[in-house]
């Protein structure tokens, strides 16, 4: 690196795989001038079926990897890692750490009218109870109904997001939640917005869907603004992508997550 | 370990998770007097969607872990690891190494009458071309049709193995194979025998299903017999289980794979 000017620090974003690119995309749209650096831990994906100890270990190594590259903020763009590892990372890192759970919980609390909120996520996210705690801390009167949806991630990764099979899978998971009369449903996994259509069909038109990606991007903007950490240079920020396995597959599947706006051509392999 | 008598060596078996227990079960049934030691790499499961380099790295670390515990033979009870890593492990280890691909290929070649064989597996197993090569080496006149079935593993792990949704998923993957007129179908993933019912329904009664678990157990017996490595003691062998994440979940899901015969009470966590 000698002879090169040190780079301005980036906003570091990590997820177990490509799902967190939905969060990356919202941040990039909100803050085109910020440098962004994304790490997908595709060698160890998924996190959602693994234990708290293992997820914390993996989250620490992803954070350490991004730290080395110079970040001024860390975004944990994975619900399971946010649920299990956010406190640990916040305590250990010298930069602000933003997860996806708190912003999603805040949006749900502000939008529900009936006080009945549904949360769907991976088995890990649901088992952690993180959304239940986050919502109770904001308004203990709200009743939260949680449901793990383990087949949603494989369906999205297979590109199978419409038609009778995804609808039947969604009905199996969501019919009980719909029967509870929830009026707000948190999509507590970064893959789930890609199943928004079938989820909305099963839940019915009266239920608002909360997409944590959008809410997290808002929290990133607010935190950087409040701490006067926004980049002042008006030129577009750089975009860096890293994956711990199969960078070509990451680029191909990830392009879907980014909605075609940000080119996803150069993905570098890293050993986490 | 000082003061303890060195243990007799076991047959070491590993897989990315619980799936290889279907192979373990067949070996235990065929050789009740042998010591058996199983490692499920649940911290990094699945292998089937990961790259060759990563799968080889993981297979090496699983093999090293079992080596330390003293094994006289290594069984790679995972199709993806067999497809990518068997040559490497065979070259590097001082004990016989048996994979699941060659036994499955041999059974398919001996059973087909039309010379048209189907192979289903994970994306990794199919991309490796290992079954195509193994069958061609035995009989180059046989035509092999391969199909990746990425949702089968999540369905089995979710316990969702009967009914209209698994049948619709199976139809999506298998209709093309059925149309090719295959008369033999290799279940090229250790999870797939649990979907045997829906697979048989979609393929029709004229198609024989090859279960690699049974065939691999036969290969283990033959190899040990030929090399005069069978244990002569008539007392039942010991059974050891290790998992790299969530040993309780491993025990619960694994019990299904073992068919309730072998108790799966003590599973030790190991850091691979």
Interface residues (C-beta under 8 A of the other chain):
Chain A: X42 X43 X44 X45 X49 X50 X51 X53 X54 X150 X151 X153 X154 X155 X157 X158 X160 X164 X165 X168 X169 X172 X245 X246 X249
Chain B: X42 X43 X44 X45 X49 X50 X51 X53 X54 X150 X151 X153 X154 X155 X157 X158 X160 X164 X165 X168 X169 X172 X245 X246 X249
